[in-house]
Amino acid sequence: MMGAINSNASPTQAAANLFNVTSPDERRDAIAYLQTKSYGHKAPYMRAYTMLATDPHPQVRAQAMRALGSSGDRAVVATLLAGLGDAVPEVREDAATGLATTWTDAAEAPLRAHLREDTDDQVKINCARALKHFGTQTAIKALIDALDDRNAAVAYWAHESLLGLTGEKFPTDTKTWLAWYQQRY
């Protein structure tokens, strides 16, 4: 087994393991290894990660989302958005994480929807973090609404994104933020 943390792994072995048909663990570990290399976001690897984003095994899909998201290549946003709609929470979590570092305007509405409606708290947290890049009225309102989330971590990251977006220093208090929002918009 190559393993993502095996420092003796070779790039050739890792590239071959991207398409190891007998072991999803090897595919996942190969992605994790290659995405950290200086060449790991070049075209052939990005094509491989995009293909693996539809792998039958969710851990492979999730790792592919991380690799694509860490690339900064806006051409992969559609793939990350597809991952945000995956049935498996881990894949959605990693797609949302990817959208926090690689995004376009097309990501805002799906991120808002998942912040509001996703059943997985970590997906919601990652969506709140990703929305820090969208200074729109709708993104700000979604973040304000998330301050009332039942999960304190979701509310915390929504607040952090609001602080960064607005420059305001209000506490995590929905009423204060709503008053500001209504005055501003």
NUSE-809106 format. One record per residue: x, y, z of N, C-alpha, C, O in turn; residue number from 1; residue in one letter. Coordinates in Angstrom, 3 decimals. Layout:
N
<site <X, Y, Z>, <X, Y, Z>, <X, Y, Z>, <X, Y, Z>, NUM, "A">
...
***
This chain:
185
<site <0.844, -1.191, 0.000>, <0.000, 0.000, 0.000>, <0.876, 1.236, 0.000>, <1.816, 1.347, 0.787>, 1, "M">
<site <0.559, 2.161, -0.887>, <1.352, 3.378, -0.996>, <1.144, 4.260, 0.219>, <2.118, 4.637, 0.871>, 2, "M">
<site <-0.076, 4.594, 0.539>, <-0.383, 5.457, 1.678>, <-0.021, 6.901, 1.406>, <1.062, 7.191, 0.897>, 3, "G">
<site <-0.915, 7.799, 1.738>, <-0.697, 9.228, 1.495>, <0.444, 9.779, 2.325>, <1.041, 10.792, 1.959>, 4, "A">
<site <0.755, 9.132, 3.433>, <1.799, 9.661, 4.303>, <3.136, 8.935, 4.121>, <4.088, 9.210, 4.852>, 5, "I">
<site <3.217, 8.035, 3.177>, <4.437, 7.285, 2.942>, <5.426, 8.158, 2.181>, <5.223, 8.448, 1.002>, 6, "N">
<site <6.485, 8.573, 2.847>, <7.457, 9.470, 2.221>, <8.315, 8.753, 1.180>, <9.043, 9.403, 0.429>, 7, "S">
<site <8.240, 7.445, 1.127>, <9.013, 6.690, 0.148>, <8.248, 6.465, -1.147>, <8.781, 5.863, -2.079>, 8, "N">
<site <7.031, 6.928, -1.221>, <6.231, 6.739, -2.427>, <6.852, 7.510, -3.579>, <7.376, 8.609, -3.398>, 9, "A">
<site <6.786, 6.926, -4.752>, <7.325, 7.615, -5.928>, <6.181, 8.263, -6.697>, <5.045, 7.790, -6.640>, 10, "S">
<site <6.476, 9.339, -7.413>, <5.442, 9.965, -8.237>, <4.873, 9.001, -9.279>, <3.678, 9.036, -9.570>, 11, "P">
<site <5.715, 8.153, -9.831>, <5.259, 7.186, -10.824>, <4.274, 6.202, -10.211>, <3.242, 5.896, -10.807>, 12, "T">
<site <4.593, 5.709, -9.025>, <3.704, 4.778, -8.332>, <2.378, 5.463, -7.987>, <1.306, 4.876, -8.138>, 13, "Q">
<site <2.464, 6.685, -7.531>, <1.247, 7.424, -7.180>, <0.373, 7.641, -8.411>, <-0.842, 7.453, -8.347>, 14, "A">
<site <0.981, 8.036, -9.533>, <0.211, 8.256, -10.758>, <-0.469, 6.963, -11.208>, <-1.619, 6.984, -11.645>, 15, "A">
<site <0.237, 5.846, -11.100>, <-0.366, 4.559, -11.469>, <-1.521, 4.222, -10.534>, <-2.534, 3.678, -10.972>, 16, "A">
<site <-1.378, 4.535, -9.266>, <-2.416, 4.211, -8.285>, <-3.673, 5.069, -8.420>, <-4.717, 4.723, -7.867>, 17, "N">
<site <-3.585, 6.181, -9.146>, <-4.787, 6.988, -9.367>, <-5.900, 6.147, -9.986>, <-7.083, 6.395, -9.754>, 18, "L">
<site <-5.508, 5.155, -10.773>, <-6.496, 4.336, -11.475>, <-6.392, 2.863, -11.106>, <-6.681, 1.987, -11.921>, 19, "F">
<site <-5.979, 2.600, -9.877>, <-5.919, 1.237, -9.347>, <-7.357, 0.738, -9.196>, <-8.085, 1.172, -8.303>, 20, "N">
<site <-7.754, -0.177, -10.076>, <-9.157, -0.598, -10.111>, <-9.544, -1.501, -8.945>, <-10.732, -1.724, -8.710>, 21, "V">
<site <-8.576, -2.018, -8.219>, <-8.900, -2.931, -7.130>, <-8.913, -2.264, -5.762>, <-9.380, -2.866, -4.795>, 22, "T">
<site <-8.414, -1.038, -5.656>, <-8.304, -0.439, -4.331>, <-8.679, 1.043, -4.313>, <-7.904, 1.889, -4.758>, 23, "S">
<site <-9.868, 1.351, -3.799>, <-10.223, 2.767, -3.646>, <-9.291, 3.488, -2.666>, <-9.058, 4.689, -2.801>, 24, "P">
<site <-8.765, 2.762, -1.687>, <-7.820, 3.386, -0.753>, <-6.570, 3.869, -1.476>, <-6.060, 4.952, -1.189>, 25, "D">
<site <-6.084, 3.076, -2.402>, <-4.903, 3.482, -3.176>, <-5.211, 4.696, -4.041>, <-4.382, 5.598, -4.166>, 26, "E">
<site <-6.406, 4.725, -4.642>, <-6.776, 5.885, -5.457>, <-6.835, 7.143, -4.597>, <-6.294, 8.186, -4.965>, 27, "R">
<site <-7.500, 7.029, -3.443>, <-7.609, 8.172, -2.539>, <-6.224, 8.642, -2.080>, <-5.926, 9.836, -2.103>, 28, "R">
<site <-5.384, 7.690, -1.665>, <-4.045, 8.051, -1.183>, <-3.188, 8.658, -2.284>, <-2.383, 9.553, -2.027>, 29, "D">
<site <-3.360, 8.173, -3.508>, <-2.596, 8.731, -4.628>, <-2.983, 10.191, -4.861>, <-2.119, 11.037, -5.091>, 30, "A">
<site <-4.286, 10.484, -4.800>, <-4.731, 11.875, -4.961>, <-4.133, 12.734, -3.850>, <-3.591, 13.808, -4.112>, 31, "I">
<site <-4.235, 12.258, -2.611>, <-3.727, 13.021, -1.465>, <-2.236, 13.287, -1.602>, <-1.768, 14.375, -1.264>, 32, "A">
<site <-1.499, 12.326, -2.084>, <-0.044, 12.476, -2.267>, <0.250, 13.477, -3.389>, <1.027, 14.414, -3.209>, 33, "Y">
<site <-0.375, 13.267, -4.534>, <-0.055, 14.082, -5.708>, <-0.491, 15.534, -5.570>, <0.189, 16.427, -6.074>, 34, "L">
<site <-1.609, 15.790, -4.899>, <-2.090, 17.166, -4.803>, <-1.149, 18.053, -4.001>, <-1.241, 19.278, -4.083>, 35, "Q">
<site <-0.246, 17.456, -3.228>, <0.701, 18.250, -2.443>, <1.999, 18.543, -3.190>, <2.835, 19.303, -2.699>, 36, "T">
<site <2.174, 17.963, -4.345>, <3.404, 18.134, -5.113>, <3.316, 19.370, -6.003>, <2.227, 19.807, -6.375>, 37, "K">
<site <4.465, 19.916, -6.333>, <4.496, 21.130, -7.153>, <3.847, 20.913, -8.517>, <3.330, 21.860, -9.111>, 38, "S">
<site <3.866, 19.717, -9.005>, <3.281, 19.386, -10.299>, <1.856, 18.828, -10.164>, <1.208, 18.535, -11.169>, 39, "Y">
<site <1.378, 18.684, -8.947>, <0.114, 17.999, -8.689>, <-1.137, 18.698, -9.160>, <-2.218, 18.110, -9.141>, 40, "G">
<site <-1.012, 19.961, -9.590>, <-2.176, 20.669, -10.129>, <-1.992, 21.024, -11.598>, <-2.669, 21.909, -12.122>, 41, "H">
<site <-1.085, 20.340, -12.245>, <-0.913, 20.529, -13.688>, <-1.996, 19.744, -14.420>, <-2.652, 18.882, -13.837>, 42, "K">
<site <-2.174, 20.048, -15.696>, <-3.298, 19.546, -16.489>, <-3.550, 18.036, -16.392>, <-4.697, 17.645, -16.177>, 43, "A">
<site <-2.541, 17.169, -16.537>, <-2.884, 15.735, -16.510>, <-3.456, 15.287, -15.164>, <-4.339, 14.431, -15.113>, 44, "P">
<site <-2.957, 15.860, -14.096>, <-3.451, 15.491, -12.770>, <-4.846, 16.066, -12.532>, <-5.704, 15.406, -11.946>, 45, "Y">
<site <-5.064, 17.291, -12.988>, <-6.382, 17.899, -12.833>, <-7.436, 17.104, -13.600>, <-8.560, 16.940, -13.125>, 46, "M">
<site <-7.075, 16.609, -14.784>, <-8.018, 15.758, -15.532>, <-8.311, 14.484, -14.747>, <-9.455, 14.033, -14.690>, 47, "R">
<site <-7.278, 13.909, -14.144>, <-7.472, 12.690, -13.353>, <-8.372, 12.965, -12.151>, <-9.292, 12.194, -11.880>, 48, "A">
<site <-8.116, 14.054, -11.430>, <-8.954, 14.381, -10.261>, <-10.402, 14.598, -10.693>, <-11.327, 14.173, -10.001>, 49, "Y">
<site <-10.601, 15.258, -11.835>, <-11.958, 15.502, -12.329>, <-12.656, 14.179, -12.642>, <-13.832, 14.005, -12.322>, 50, "T">
<site <-11.944, 13.262, -13.258>, <-12.520, 11.938, -13.528>, <-12.841, 11.218, -12.216>, <-13.893, 10.591, -12.090>, 51, "M">
<site <-11.940, 11.310, -11.251>, <-12.122, 10.604, -9.981>, <-13.190, 11.258, -9.101>, <-13.617, 10.672, -8.107>, 52, "L">
<site <-13.615, 12.447, -9.455>, <-14.695, 13.107, -8.712>, <-16.023, 12.377, -8.893>, <-16.989, 12.665, -8.187>, 53, "A">
<site <-16.076, 11.436, -9.832>, <-17.278, 10.627, -10.038>, <-17.019, 9.153, -9.714>, <-17.801, 8.290, -10.112>, 54, "T">
<site <-15.949, 8.862, -9.007>, <-15.600, 7.495, -8.617>, <-16.754, 6.872, -7.820>, <-17.472, 7.591, -7.125>, 55, "D">
<site <-16.944, 5.563, -7.907>, <-18.019, 4.942, -7.130>, <-17.812, 5.015, -5.614>, <-18.770, 4.884, -4.852>, 56, "P">
<site <-16.587, 5.220, -5.183>, <-16.289, 5.226, -3.744>, <-16.230, 6.663, -3.217>, <-15.478, 7.489, -3.733>, 57, "H">
<site <-17.027, 6.952, -2.186>, <-17.128, 8.328, -1.696>, <-15.823, 8.915, -1.174>, <-15.605, 10.119, -1.308>, 58, "P">
<site <-14.956, 8.113, -0.588>, <-13.700, 8.683, -0.081>, <-12.796, 9.130, -1.221>, <-12.033, 10.085, -1.074>, 59, "Q">
<site <-12.879, 8.454, -2.335>, <-12.115, 8.877, -3.518>, <-12.703, 10.179, -4.051>, <-11.969, 11.117, -4.359>, 60, "V">
<site <-14.043, 10.233, -4.158>, <-14.689, 11.470, -4.625>, <-14.353, 12.638, -3.711>, <-14.065, 13.736, -4.186>, 61, "R">
<site <-14.387, 12.407, -2.403>, <-14.101, 13.478, -1.443>, <-12.669, 13.986, -1.605>, <-12.436, 15.195, -1.608>, 62, "A">
<site <-11.713, 13.071, -1.739>, <-10.316, 13.493, -1.896>, <-10.128, 14.235, -3.216>, <-9.347, 15.184, -3.289>, 63, "Q">
<site <-10.833, 13.811, -4.251>, <-10.759, 14.517, -5.528>, <-11.284, 15.943, -5.378>, <-10.735, 16.871, -5.972>, 64, "A">
<site <-12.343, 16.122, -4.589>, <-12.880, 17.468, -4.341>, <-11.819, 18.337, -3.657>, <-11.644, 19.504, -4.008>, 65, "M">
<site <-11.121, 17.763, -2.688>, <-10.068, 18.533, -2.000>, <-8.965, 18.930, -2.968>, <-8.491, 20.066, -2.957>, 66, "R">
<site <-8.563, 17.979, -3.808>, <-7.483, 18.267, -4.763>, <-7.908, 19.346, -5.747>, <-7.146, 20.273, -6.023>, 67, "A">
<site <-9.108, 19.231, -6.270>, <-9.590, 20.237, -7.216>, <-9.725, 21.598, -6.540>, <-9.317, 22.617, -7.097>, 68, "L">
<site <-10.291, 21.610, -5.357>, <-10.487, 22.866, -4.650>, <-9.199, 23.565, -4.283>, <-9.137, 24.795, -4.278>, 69, "G">
<site <-8.171, 22.799, -3.975>, <-6.895, 23.411, -3.584>, <-6.097, 23.923, -4.776>, <-5.018, 24.490, -4.608>, 70, "S">
<site <-6.625, 23.724, -5.974>, <-5.906, 24.125, -7.184>, <-5.991, 25.623, -7.470>, <-5.076, 26.193, -8.063>, 71, "S">
<site <-7.072, 26.254, -7.057>, <-7.276, 27.651, -7.413>, <-7.746, 27.838, -8.848>, <-7.881, 28.972, -9.307>, 72, "G">
<site <-7.995, 26.758, -9.556>, <-8.401, 26.795, -10.964>, <-9.924, 26.901, -11.049>, <-10.637, 25.947, -10.741>, 73, "D">
<site <-10.402, 28.039, -11.458>, <-11.847, 28.288, -11.491>, <-12.586, 27.393, -12.488>, <-13.811, 27.289, -12.437>, 74, "R">
<site <-11.860, 26.760, -13.378>, <-12.491, 25.859, -14.345>, <-13.091, 24.632, -13.663>, <-13.910, 23.938, -14.266>, 75, "A">
<site <-12.705, 24.350, -12.424>, <-13.204, 23.152, -11.732>, <-14.427, 23.436, -10.863>, <-14.944, 22.525, -10.217>, 76, "V">
<site <-14.891, 24.659, -10.835>, <-16.013, 25.017, -9.965>, <-17.253, 24.179, -10.271>, <-17.961, 23.781, -9.346>, 77, "V">
<site <-17.528, 23.905, -11.525>, <-18.704, 23.092, -11.867>, <-18.589, 21.694, -11.253>, <-19.587, 21.138, -10.794>, 78, "A">
<site <-17.405, 21.137, -11.242>, <-17.205, 19.821, -10.628>, <-17.389, 19.912, -9.118>, <-17.992, 19.026, -8.513>, 79, "T">
<site <-16.879, 20.968, -8.507>, <-17.057, 21.156, -7.067>, <-18.537, 21.340, -6.726>, <-19.006, 20.835, -5.706>, 80, "L">
<site <-19.262, 22.053, -7.567>, <-20.698, 22.234, -7.326>, <-21.450, 20.912, -7.466>, <-22.410, 20.666, -6.736>, 81, "L">
<site <-21.026, 20.070, -8.388>, <-21.624, 18.734, -8.494>, <-21.355, 17.949, -7.216>, <-22.229, 17.231, -6.731>, 82, "A">
<site <-20.156, 18.082, -6.671>, <-19.818, 17.414, -5.417>, <-20.629, 17.940, -4.250>, <-20.934, 17.197, -3.318>, 83, "G">
<site <-20.976, 19.203, -4.293>, <-21.803, 19.790, -3.235>, <-23.200, 19.156, -3.220>, <-23.896, 19.200, -2.205>, 84, "L">
<site <-23.599, 18.577, -4.337>, <-24.883, 17.906, -4.419>, <-24.809, 16.398, -4.194>, <-25.813, 15.705, -4.354>, 85, "G">
<site <-23.650, 15.882, -3.829>, <-23.469, 14.441, -3.624>, <-24.344, 13.945, -2.470>, <-24.646, 14.695, -1.543>, 86, "D">
<site <-24.737, 12.698, -2.539>, <-25.557, 12.105, -1.472>, <-24.765, 11.863, -0.195>, <-25.351, 11.774, 0.884>, 87, "A">
<site <-23.445, 11.755, -0.298>, <-22.599, 11.424, 0.847>, <-22.075, 12.714, 1.496>, <-21.446, 13.533, 0.824>, 88, "V">
<site <-22.329, 12.894, 2.785>, <-21.906, 14.130, 3.457>, <-20.408, 14.431, 3.331>, <-20.034, 15.589, 3.146>, 89, "P">
<site <-19.559, 13.431, 3.426>, <-18.110, 13.675, 3.345>, <-17.729, 14.314, 2.010>, <-16.861, 15.186, 1.967>, 90, "E">
<site <-18.358, 13.898, 0.948>, <-18.076, 14.487, -0.365>, <-18.554, 15.935, -0.395>, <-17.847, 16.816, -0.885>, 91, "V">
<site <-19.756, 16.182, 0.129>, <-20.268, 17.560, 0.189>, <-19.370, 18.446, 1.043>, <-19.113, 19.598, 0.693>, 92, "R">
<site <-18.890, 17.908, 2.167>, <-17.993, 18.665, 3.049>, <-16.750, 19.108, 2.296>, <-16.354, 20.271, 2.366>, 93, "E">
<site <-16.136, 18.177, 1.575>, <-14.900, 18.500, 0.871>, <-15.138, 19.380, -0.346>, <-14.280, 20.186, -0.706>, 94, "D">
<site <-16.296, 19.234, -0.981>, <-16.630, 20.143, -2.088>, <-16.788, 21.569, -1.564>, <-16.302, 22.516, -2.181>, 95, "A">
<site <-17.467, 21.721, -0.430>, <-17.632, 23.056, 0.158>, <-16.281, 23.626, 0.593>, <-16.037, 24.823, 0.446>, 96, "A">
<site <-15.419, 22.785, 1.120>, <-14.067, 23.233, 1.468>, <-13.345, 23.721, 0.221>, <-12.683, 24.759, 0.243>, 97, "T">
<site <-13.476, 22.970, -0.862>, <-12.862, 23.379, -2.124>, <-13.392, 24.705, -2.620>, <-12.643, 25.509, -3.176>, 98, "G">
<site <-14.684, 24.943, -2.423>, <-15.286, 26.205, -2.866>, <-14.878, 27.384, -1.988>, <-15.116, 28.534, -2.355>, 99, "L">
<site <-14.277, 27.121, -0.851>, <-13.750, 28.203, -0.017>, <-12.429, 28.731, -0.567>, <-12.006, 29.834, -0.222>, 100, "A">
<site <-11.782, 27.949, -1.416>, <-10.499, 28.386, -1.983>, <-10.539, 28.559, -3.493>, <-9.683, 29.241, -4.057>, 101, "T">
<site <-11.510, 27.959, -4.152>, <-11.650, 28.061, -5.603>, <-13.123, 28.291, -5.896>, <-13.935, 27.383, -5.719>, 102, "T">
<site <-13.483, 29.488, -6.341>, <-14.892, 29.826, -6.495>, <-15.110, 30.745, -7.683>, <-14.182, 31.379, -8.186>, 103, "W">
<site <-16.355, 30.799, -8.114>, <-16.844, 31.794, -9.074>, <-18.218, 32.239, -8.567>, <-18.739, 31.693, -7.594>, 104, "T">
<site <-18.784, 33.220, -9.229>, <-20.111, 33.703, -8.831>, <-21.159, 32.596, -8.877>, <-22.141, 32.642, -8.136>, 105, "D">
<site <-20.959, 31.607, -9.736>, <-21.926, 30.504, -9.856>, <-22.055, 29.706, -8.560>, <-23.047, 29.002, -8.374>, 106, "A">
<site <-21.091, 29.800, -7.676>, <-21.114, 29.015, -6.438>, <-21.971, 29.646, -5.347>, <-22.365, 28.961, -4.403>, 107, "A">
<site <-22.263, 30.924, -5.458>, <-22.949, 31.592, -4.345>, <-24.306, 30.982, -4.005>, <-24.542, 30.637, -2.847>, 108, "E">
<site <-25.185, 30.842, -4.960>, <-26.543, 30.339, -4.673>, <-26.510, 28.919, -4.095>, <-27.200, 28.667, -3.107>, 109, "A">
<site <-25.743, 27.982, -4.663>, <-25.679, 26.652, -4.047>, <-25.087, 26.678, -2.634>, <-25.543, 25.935, -1.764>, 110, "P">
<site <-24.091, 27.513, -2.398>, <-23.522, 27.614, -1.050>, <-24.562, 28.141, -0.062>, <-24.672, 27.641, 1.057>, 111, "L">
<site <-25.316, 29.143, -0.477>, <-26.374, 29.674, 0.387>, <-27.408, 28.596, 0.688>, <-27.844, 28.446, 1.830>, 112, "R">
<site <-27.794, 27.853, -0.332>, <-28.810, 26.808, -0.149>, <-28.318, 25.732, 0.817>, <-29.070, 25.280, 1.680>, 113, "A">
<site <-27.075, 25.329, 0.675>, <-26.552, 24.292, 1.573>, <-26.313, 24.824, 2.981>, <-26.459, 24.083, 3.952>, 114, "H">
<site <-25.952, 26.079, 3.103>, <-25.826, 26.677, 4.437>, <-27.186, 26.642, 5.141>, <-27.264, 26.383, 6.342>, 115, "L">
<site <-28.213, 26.895, 4.413>, <-29.558, 26.946, 4.978>, <-30.161, 25.553, 5.187>, <-30.824, 25.319, 6.197>, 116, "R">
<site <-29.938, 24.626, 4.247>, <-30.748, 23.405, 4.226>, <-29.998, 22.094, 4.401>, <-30.635, 21.060, 4.604>, 117, "E">
<site <-28.671, 22.094, 4.331>, <-27.972, 20.804, 4.381>, <-28.209, 20.133, 5.736>, <-28.365, 20.805, 6.756>, 118, "D">
<site <-28.232, 18.824, 5.729>, <-28.454, 18.064, 6.961>, <-27.162, 17.817, 7.726>, <-27.198, 17.376, 8.874>, 119, "T">
<site <-26.031, 18.095, 7.109>, <-24.738, 17.851, 7.741>, <-24.149, 19.178, 8.243>, <-23.982, 20.121, 7.470>, 120, "D">
<site <-23.844, 19.237, 9.524>, <-23.331, 20.486, 10.106>, <-21.984, 20.896, 9.520>, <-21.734, 22.087, 9.333>, 121, "D">
<site <-21.115, 19.938, 9.228>, <-19.804, 20.311, 8.677>, <-19.949, 20.908, 7.281>, <-19.192, 21.808, 6.918>, 122, "Q">
<site <-20.897, 20.429, 6.503>, <-21.171, 21.038, 5.195>, <-21.598, 22.490, 5.406>, <-21.125, 23.387, 4.708>, 123, "V">
<site <-22.480, 22.717, 6.357>, <-22.960, 24.068, 6.632>, <-21.804, 24.975, 7.085>, <-21.708, 26.125, 6.657>, 124, "K">
<site <-20.942, 24.456, 7.940>, <-19.774, 25.224, 8.392>, <-18.906, 25.608, 7.201>, <-18.508, 26.764, 7.062>, 125, "I">
<site <-18.616, 24.638, 6.347>, <-17.750, 24.911, 5.196>, <-18.406, 25.871, 4.213>, <-17.720, 26.665, 3.569>, 126, "N">
<site <-19.727, 25.805, 4.095>, <-20.437, 26.767, 3.242>, <-20.356, 28.175, 3.824>, <-20.157, 29.143, 3.090>, 127, "C">
<site <-20.509, 28.289, 5.132>, <-20.385, 29.610, 5.773>, <-18.989, 30.180, 5.538>, <-18.832, 31.373, 5.277>, 128, "A">
<site <-17.994, 29.332, 5.631>, <-16.622, 29.785, 5.394>, <-16.419, 30.204, 3.938>, <-15.743, 31.195, 3.662>, 129, "R">
<site <-17.004, 29.450, 3.012>, <-16.850, 29.764, 1.592>, <-17.569, 31.055, 1.213>, <-17.112, 31.780, 0.329>, 130, "A">
<site <-18.677, 31.345, 1.866>, <-19.446, 32.545, 1.527>, <-18.719, 33.839, 1.885>, <-19.194, 34.920, 1.533>, 131, "L">
<site <-17.599, 33.760, 2.564>, <-16.826, 34.965, 2.891>, <-16.319, 35.684, 1.640>, <-15.871, 36.828, 1.717>, 132, "K">
<site <-16.390, 35.016, 0.496>, <-15.909, 35.612, -0.751>, <-16.986, 36.373, -1.514>, <-16.705, 36.985, -2.544>, 133, "H">
<site <-18.215, 36.337, -1.012>, <-19.333, 36.919, -1.752>, <-19.942, 38.056, -0.952>, <-20.686, 37.826, 0.001>, 134, "F">
<site <-19.629, 39.266, -1.335>, <-20.131, 40.438, -0.625>, <-21.486, 40.896, -1.110>, <-21.815, 42.078, -1.012>, 135, "G">
<site <-22.264, 39.991, -1.623>, <-23.587, 40.357, -2.135>, <-24.594, 40.457, -0.998>, <-24.381, 39.942, 0.100>, 136, "T">
<site <-25.689, 41.131, -1.292>, <-26.766, 41.269, -0.321>, <-27.309, 39.899, 0.075>, <-27.600, 39.662, 1.247>, 137, "Q">
<site <-27.445, 39.006, -0.890>, <-28.013, 37.684, -0.599>, <-27.064, 36.825, 0.232>, <-27.511, 36.074, 1.099>, 138, "T">
<site <-25.776, 36.927, -0.019>, <-24.802, 36.160, 0.777>, <-24.770, 36.677, 2.212>, <-24.743, 35.893, 3.160>, 139, "A">
<site <-24.771, 37.979, 2.361>, <-24.743, 38.572, 3.706>, <-26.005, 38.179, 4.484>, <-25.927, 37.858, 5.669>, 140, "I">
<site <-27.159, 38.203, 3.821>, <-28.405, 37.814, 4.502>, <-28.368, 36.339, 4.907>, <-28.821, 35.988, 5.996>, 141, "K">
<site <-27.840, 35.482, 4.051>, <-27.735, 34.056, 4.389>, <-26.829, 33.850, 5.600>, <-27.114, 33.017, 6.460>, 142, "A">
<site <-25.753, 34.599, 5.662>, <-24.839, 34.489, 6.807>, <-25.498, 35.015, 8.083>, <-25.320, 34.436, 9.155>, 143, "L">
<site <-26.242, 36.087, 7.977>, <-26.971, 36.603, 9.145>, <-27.972, 35.565, 9.635>, <-28.068, 35.307, 10.835>, 144, "I">
<site <-28.716, 34.972, 8.711>, <-29.687, 33.939, 9.084>, <-29.001, 32.760, 9.777>, <-29.577, 32.155, 10.681>, 145, "D">
<site <-27.788, 32.435, 9.363>, <-27.057, 31.303, 9.937>, <-26.576, 31.577, 11.363>, <-26.175, 30.650, 12.068>, 146, "A">
<site <-26.611, 32.828, 11.789>, <-26.234, 33.136, 13.173>, <-27.169, 32.456, 14.172>, <-26.806, 32.260, 15.331>, 147, "L">
<site <-28.367, 32.099, 13.725>, <-29.348, 31.423, 14.584>, <-29.308, 29.897, 14.435>, <-30.179, 29.202, 14.959>, 148, "D">
<site <-28.317, 29.383, 13.734>, <-28.242, 27.933, 13.547>, <-28.113, 27.236, 14.898>, <-27.497, 27.770, 15.821>, 149, "D">
<site <-28.685, 26.059, 15.009>, <-28.639, 25.295, 16.263>, <-27.224, 24.847, 16.611>, <-26.931, 24.559, 17.772>, 150, "R">
<site <-26.340, 24.788, 15.607>, <-24.965, 24.373, 15.842>, <-24.097, 25.623, 16.039>, <-24.038, 26.493, 15.170>, 151, "N">
<site <-23.437, 25.697, 17.179>, <-22.625, 26.880, 17.502>, <-21.493, 27.100, 16.509>, <-21.119, 28.244, 16.249>, 152, "A">
<site <-20.943, 26.033, 15.954>, <-19.846, 26.191, 14.994>, <-20.335, 26.817, 13.692>, <-19.619, 27.614, 13.085>, 153, "A">
<site <-21.531, 26.474, 13.258>, <-22.103, 27.103, 12.066>, <-22.269, 28.601, 12.326>, <-21.880, 29.427, 11.500>, 154, "V">
<site <-22.846, 28.942, 13.472>, <-23.030, 30.357, 13.823>, <-21.683, 31.078, 13.916>, <-21.551, 32.217, 13.468>, 155, "A">
<site <-20.689, 30.412, 14.497>, <-19.356, 31.021, 14.637>, <-18.766, 31.367, 13.265>, <-18.296, 32.485, 13.051>, 156, "Y">
<site <-18.795, 30.398, 12.334>, <-18.185, 30.649, 11.028>, <-19.008, 31.627, 10.197>, <-18.447, 32.372, 9.394>, 157, "W">
<site <-20.306, 31.638, 10.372>, <-21.119, 32.650, 9.704>, <-20.722, 34.039, 10.214>, <-20.598, 34.985, 9.435>, 158, "A">
<site <-20.527, 34.147, 11.523>, <-20.115, 35.414, 12.124>, <-18.735, 35.833, 11.617>, <-18.528, 36.994, 11.264>, 159, "H">
<site <-17.804, 34.901, 11.581>, <-16.456, 35.209, 11.073>, <-16.509, 35.716, 9.638>, <-15.819, 36.672, 9.283>, 160, "E">
<site <-17.326, 35.076, 8.821>, <-17.450, 35.532, 7.435>, <-18.082, 36.919, 7.361>, <-17.667, 37.753, 6.557>, 161, "S">
<site <-19.082, 37.162, 8.198>, <-19.700, 38.496, 8.229>, <-18.695, 39.565, 8.642>, <-18.642, 40.636, 8.037>, 162, "L">
<site <-17.906, 39.282, 9.658>, <-16.898, 40.255, 10.108>, <-15.934, 40.579, 8.975>, <-15.599, 41.741, 8.747>, 163, "L">
<site <-15.493, 39.548, 8.272>, <-14.561, 39.759, 7.170>, <-15.181, 40.488, 5.991>, <-14.534, 41.333, 5.372>, 164, "G">
<site <-16.409, 40.171, 5.682>, <-17.085, 40.791, 4.536>, <-17.442, 42.251, 4.768>, <-17.301, 43.087, 3.875>, 165, "L">
<site <-17.902, 42.547, 5.969>, <-18.487, 43.869, 6.217>, <-17.543, 44.852, 6.898>, <-17.713, 46.066, 6.780>, 166, "T">
<site <-16.558, 44.334, 7.603>, <-15.697, 45.206, 8.388>, <-16.341, 45.659, 9.687>, <-15.721, 46.375, 10.473>, 167, "G">
<site <-17.572, 45.249, 9.914>, <-18.269, 45.589, 11.160>, <-17.743, 44.716, 12.288>, <-17.149, 43.665, 12.045>, 168, "E">
<site <-17.961, 45.154, 13.520>, <-17.468, 44.424, 14.697>, <-18.604, 44.014, 15.627>, <-18.422, 43.922, 16.841>, 169, "K">
<site <-19.770, 43.770, 15.052>, <-20.926, 43.398, 15.869>, <-20.721, 42.021, 16.489>, <-20.009, 41.186, 15.931>, 170, "F">
<site <-21.345, 41.783, 17.644>, <-21.283, 40.452, 18.251>, <-22.154, 39.463, 17.457>, <-22.831, 39.837, 16.499>, 171, "P">
<site <-22.116, 38.227, 17.874>, <-22.934, 37.188, 17.230>, <-24.372, 37.339, 17.709>, <-24.862, 36.540, 18.507>, 172, "T">
<site <-25.026, 38.354, 17.220>, <-26.392, 38.670, 17.627>, <-27.194, 38.977, 16.371>, <-26.960, 39.983, 15.701>, 173, "D">
<site <-28.118, 38.122, 16.069>, <-28.894, 38.253, 14.837>, <-29.620, 39.593, 14.767>, <-29.650, 40.217, 13.706>, 174, "T">
<site <-30.201, 40.045, 15.866>, <-30.973, 41.303, 15.846>, <-30.093, 42.490, 15.465>, <-30.506, 43.351, 14.687>, 175, "K">
<site <-28.886, 42.534, 16.014>, <-27.969, 43.633, 15.689>, <-27.602, 43.601, 14.212>, <-27.610, 44.627, 13.531>, 176, "T">
<site <-27.280, 42.406, 13.732>, <-26.901, 42.273, 12.328>, <-28.084, 42.582, 11.405>, <-27.904, 43.221, 10.368>, 177, "W">
<site <-29.276, 42.141, 11.768>, <-30.451, 42.428, 10.937>, <-30.743, 43.924, 10.893>, <-31.096, 44.455, 9.840>, 178, "L">
<site <-30.599, 44.606, 12.025>, <-30.816, 46.062, 12.039>, <-29.832, 46.740, 11.102>, <-30.210, 47.620, 10.328>, 179, "A">
<site <-28.572, 46.334, 11.170>, <-27.546, 46.887, 10.260>, <-27.911, 46.602, 8.818>, <-27.848, 47.487, 7.964>, 180, "W">
<site <-28.298, 45.351, 8.546>, <-28.643, 44.926, 7.195>, <-29.826, 45.750, 6.642>, <-29.779, 46.214, 5.503>, 181, "Y">
<site <-30.863, 45.923, 7.439>, <-32.036, 46.661, 6.994>, <-31.710, 48.140, 6.746>, <-32.279, 48.770, 5.855>, 182, "Q">
<site <-30.800, 48.672, 7.535>, <-30.388, 50.054, 7.348>, <-29.555, 50.196, 6.072>, <-29.679, 51.176, 5.338>, 183, "Q">
<site <-28.731, 49.227, 5.833>, <-27.822, 49.290, 4.688>, <-28.516, 48.951, 3.367>, <-28.236, 49.564, 2.338>, 184, "R">
<site <-29.408, 47.987, 3.402>, <-30.034, 47.529, 2.154>, <-31.490, 47.925, 2.126>, <-32.192, 47.631, 1.158>, 185, "Y">
***
